[in-house]
Amino acid sequence: MSDVKKVVLAYSGGLDTSVILKWLQDTYRCEVVTFTADLGQGEELDPARQKALQFGIRPENIFIDDVREEFVRDFVFPMFRCNTVYEGEYLLGTSIARPLIAKRLIEIANQTGADAISHGATGKGNDQVRFELGAYALKPGVKVIAPWREWDLLSREKLLAYAEANGIPIERKHREEGSPYSMDANLLHISYEGRHLEDPSAEAEESMWRWTVAPEKAPDAPEYLDLEFVQGDPVALNGETMKAHELLARLNTLGGKHGIGRLDLVENRSVGMKSRGCYETPGGAILLKAHRAVESITLDREVAHLKDDLMPRYASLIYNGYWWSPERRALQALIDFTQQTVNGTARLKLYKGSVSVVSRDSRTDSLFDSTIATFEDDAGAYDQKDAAGFIKLNALRLRIAANLAARRK
């Protein structure tokens, strides 16, 4: 008999987690608390409440939390201060949401007296690592129930059959299409995996994309926008100050309209396998470009290069589930220190799948000195003769090596 008395389930109300809810009740004979996070996925969340009630979950054990502002302000924006990109392309839309969900699972477990948490991540995926590393970092003694590592329902077809047998409502599209895409959505991105995407040589269906138009079908006229930053975080769009989640949502709309932010990627998962996924991150693509533009005039050269050196390590920490680790916190402190002077505005042009910087400005922190950089008469601001000594000193080791090589011939 299980010693688990109460478990908090990360519950979306979809097929997988609805099956898990019933399975937990039948297998562990424990009280279930459901937690549904509003991360800006754009779906009505009240049906999750109604489904939970249908399974006999007590109203006080149903948590549906609007965490959109916290998600963007405390997770997405800190990540973008580092210009974070995993393996050169991926903006980590799924990865960055998991530490927040883990945090809330533990908070609710503490609040309700639960002794376990549960999630719907498969044993093949990265999310199991992210959820559980976060949970253990915040509550070392918590028990984690990962059904995909325990049950034998290891395919969409078996899940559908289990749902049928146990009276779990199945959406019509699941009945007609069989296995749907495995999708994750929040304010930063939407991802697609499974079905024919499991063949990396197969092109994604145009009908799959939800947030972005095809670049060739985007408007024929470009659109310009001004994005203002204060200490590395965007605070205003086209002169209008907005909350963090409102600003990112607006960037998603603008980027999607112009076909910006699509990605088809084969990535290296934490568990060792390669996995193909498609992503839409229109607002993130715009934000990354604008942030780097403001940094280009406000960051010292060596500080900027140091950040670029550290970024892949920082990205790997987030991808692999180490948001709550001491090394990520230490890197964050360094990154945030560099952002004190990242204040200014970037002007961007959106056009048929591309976002380009057309200007950048900082009235208070720009290190760009036109009197020195000019190609015209600089009135003595820069002595060009100084470059000769600099070049000779830097060439010294090259000349020594070349002379040695010549003597050996």
N, C-alpha and C positions, 0 to 999 in steps of 0.2 A: 504493500500500500504506500502511496506517495506521501512524503512528509511536507509537500507544498500545500499550504492552506489557502493562499491568495496570490494571484499572479496578475501583473499589469501587462496587457497586450497592446503592442503598437498596431492599431486597427484602422484600416482605410475604409472598410465596408465593402471592398471588392471580393472577388471570388476567393483568392488565396487566404486572406485573413478571416473571411467568414467561415471557411472550412477549418482554419486553425482554431477559431473560437469554439466551434462545436467539438473539435477533436480534443481540446484542452479539458472541456467539461466531461467528456466521456473517458478520457485516458487518465487524467490526474484527479478527477472528482474534486476539483477545487473551485473556489470562488474566483470569478474573472472580473477584472477591471479593464475597461477599454480606454485607450487614449488615441484620439485622432487630432493630428496637427493641421491647422490651416496655414500652409506655407505659401499660399497664393497659387495653388494648383488650378484654380479656375473652375472647380467643380462644387456643386452643392453638397455640403457636408451633413445636412440634417438627415438624409437617408441612412447615414452611418448610425446615427442615434436610433432611428426607427428599427433598423436591423438588429442592433444590440438589444433593444427592448424585446424584440421577437424571440431572441435567444434566452430571455429571462434575466438579463443583466439589470440590476437595480438602478434606478435613475441616478442615485448618488454615486454610482460606480462608473458612470459614463462621462468622460472628460473630452470635450471638443474645444480646443484652445486656439485662439487667433494669435499666432506667433510670427506674423509677417514682418512687423517692424523689428522685433528682436532678431529675427533671422537675417535680415539685410543689414541692420545696423551693427550687430555684434559678431556676425560670422562672415557674410559676403564682403562687406566693405573692408574689414581688416585683412581678408585674404587678397583683395585687389590692391591694397596698399603695397603689396609685394609684387604686383604684376604677375600673379601666379598662373602658370600654364604647365600642365603635366604632359610630358613627352612631346613637347613642342606645339601641341594643338588643343588639348582638352582643358576647358575652363572649370572643371571640377564641380559641375552643377549638382550632381548627386552626392558626391563625397562631402561637400560642405554642409549639407542639411543633416547628416547623420549624427554629428556630435550634439546638435541641439535636441534632436529627438531622444537621444540617449540621456541627456540631461533631464528632460521632462519626465521620461520613464522613471528615473531614479527619484525625482522630486515627488512624483505621484505615489511611488512605492512607499516612500517615507511618510507621506501624508495619510495614506490609507492603511498602513501597517502590512503591506504585502511583503512576502519573503522571496518573490521571484518576479522576473520580467520575461516576456516572450516577444519574438519578432518573426516576420515572414520571409526573411532572407534565406536563400538556398545555400546548401553546403558547397556550391561551386562558386559563389559570388564573393564580392568584396564587402558587401554591406554587413554580412555576419561579423566580419572582423571589426568594422567601424562601430557597429552597435555595441559589441561586447567589450572591446577595448575601452570605449567611453564609459560603459557601465561599471567595469571593474576599477577604472581610475577614480570614479566618483563614489562607489560603494563596493569596496573590495570583497565583502562576504556575500553579495547578492547571488542568487541562483539564476542561471539563464536557461530558458527552455527554447531550443531551436528545433521546431517540429520537422523541418526538412532533413535534419540529421538523425531523426528518430523513426519517422514513419516510413511506409512503403509507397506513399502516393507521389512517386517521383516523376510524374508527367502531367501535362495539362489534361489529358484524356482521363487519367485516374482521378484527378481533382473533380472534373465534371461529373464523373460517375459517382463519386462520394457525395457530392452536393445533391445529385438527383436522389440518391438513396436516403438522404437525411433531411430532405425537404428544404434545402438551402436554395433561395431564389437565384436563378441563373439568368443573366441578361440575354436577350434574344440574339444579340450579335455573337455571343459565345456559343450558342446552340448552332447558329448557322455557319460560323467561320471555324469552329473548333478552337485550336490554340490561338489566342490573340497575341499581339505584340506585348512583350513585357515592357511596361512604360513607367516612367517616374517623372513627375512634374512638380515644379515649385516656381517661385518668382524669378529664379536665375535661369532655369532651363527646362526643357522636356527631352527625355531620352527614349529611345526605341531599341529593343533587342528581340531576338527570337524570330520565328517564322523563317522566311527566305533570307533574312539578314544573316543567318547562321552560315550561309555560303558567302565568303568574302568576295567572290567574283560576281555576285548578283547585284545589280543596281537597285537602289531603294525605289520603291513605288512613289510616284509623285503624290498620290492620294494619301500617303502616310503622314506627310508633314502637316502640322496643325497651326503653327505660329507664323510661319514665313511663306511668302509667295515665292515662286520660282524667280530667280533674278531676271530672267529674260521677260517675265511678265510684270516686273516692277514698273512703277511710273517712269515715263520717258524724261521727266524733268528732275534734276537733283533737288534735295532738300538740305538746308543748312540749319545747324543748331549750335547753341553756345552752352557749354557745360562748365559750371564754376565749381572749384574745389577749395576747401578749407582744411588745412592740415591733412591732405591726402584723400579726403572723402568728398564726394560730390554733394553739393548742398542746394544747387539751383539750376534749373533748366530754362534757357531763354529768358533769364531774369526773374523767374518765378521760383521762390523758395518752396521746397517740398519736404515732406517726411521721406525717410530713406526708402520705404517700400513703395511709396507713390512714385518717386522718381524712377526707380528701377522698372516699375510697371509701365511708365510712360516711355522709357527707352525701348522696352520690349515691343511696344506698339509701333513706334517709329521704325525700329530696325526691321521688324517683321514685314511692314508695309513695303520696305525697299529690298527685301530678300536677303537681309544680312544675318549671318550667324549660323548657317548650316554647316554641319561637320559629319563626315563619314570616316570612322576611325577604327583601326584594329589596335587595341591597347593591351598592355601587359598587366594582368590582374595580380592582386596580392597573393592569391593561392597558387600562382605559377603558370596558369594557362593564358593563352591569347584569346581575346574576346572582341568581336566586332559589334559596334554600336553606332547609332546615328543620333545626333544631338542638334537641338536648336537653342542657341544662346544669343539672341539678337541684342539685348540690352548689355550683356556682358562684353560682347565684342566691341560695342561702342565705348563702354566704360574703360576698357583696357587701353584702347587707342588714345582716348582723351587724357587719361591719367599719365601715360608715358609722355604725352606732349607737354603737360605742365611740368613734369619732373625734368624734362630736357632743359628747361631754362632756370629751374630753381634748385636743382641738386648739384653739389660739388661733383666733379668728374670721378674722383676715386670712390666717393660714397655711392654714386650711381653704379659704378662697376662692381663694387662689393655687393650691392643688392642683387645685381644680375648673377653674380657668382653663387649667392645663397639661394636664389629663387628655386632652382631644381630640387634642392634638398628640402626646402619648405613645401614645395608642391608634393613631393613624395610623402612627407609626413602627413599631409592632409589626405592624400589618396589612400594611404595605408592605415588610416584610422587613428593617428597619433595627435589629434587636435588637443587633447587634454594632457599631453605629455610635457615634462619639464623642458625638453629641448624645443618644442614648438613655442612654448611660452617665452623662452629665452630669445628665440629668433624674433618673435613678435615684438618684444620690448625694443630690440635693436631697430627693427623696421619702423616702428612707431616713432622712435626718436628721430629717424631721418625725415619723417613726414612733417615736422614742425614748420618747415619753410615751404612746403608744397601747397602754395596758395596762388590761385590764378584761374584763368579761363582758357579753355580750348574751343576753337571753332572747328566744326566738322562738317564734311559734305557726305551725305548718304546718296548712293546712286547704284542701282542695279547690282546688289549683292556686295558692294564695297563701301567701306567707311574710310575716309581720308582726312587728314588734318590739313586745314588751310591756313590757320594762324593759331598762335598761343601768346598769352600775355600774363604778366604778373606785375602789378604796380608796386608791390611791397618787397618781393623777394627774388626778383629776376637777377641772375648772375651774368646775363648777356649784356656785354658792354659794347655798344656800337662804335664808340670812339676807338676801341682797340681792334675790333673785328673788321672794320671798314676796309674796302679796297681803294678808297680814295685817300687823300692826304690826312694822316692821323695826327698831325701837328706834334709828332714826337711821343705820342702815347705808348708806342711800341717800337723798340729798337730792333730792327730786323737783323742787325749784326750779331745779336745774342744767339740766334739760331745756329750759327756756325760752331760755337763751342759746345752747344748741346748735342749737335749731330756728331762731332768728333768724339766726344766722351762716350756716346752710346754706340759708336761704331768701333771703339777700341778693341773689344773682345772679338768682333768679327774680323778685323784686320789681322789680329794676332793669329787667329785660327787659319785664316787664308794664307798667311806667310808660312806657317808651319806646314800646311798642306803642299805648298809650292816647293819647299825644301825637300819634302819626302819623295817627290817625283824624280 
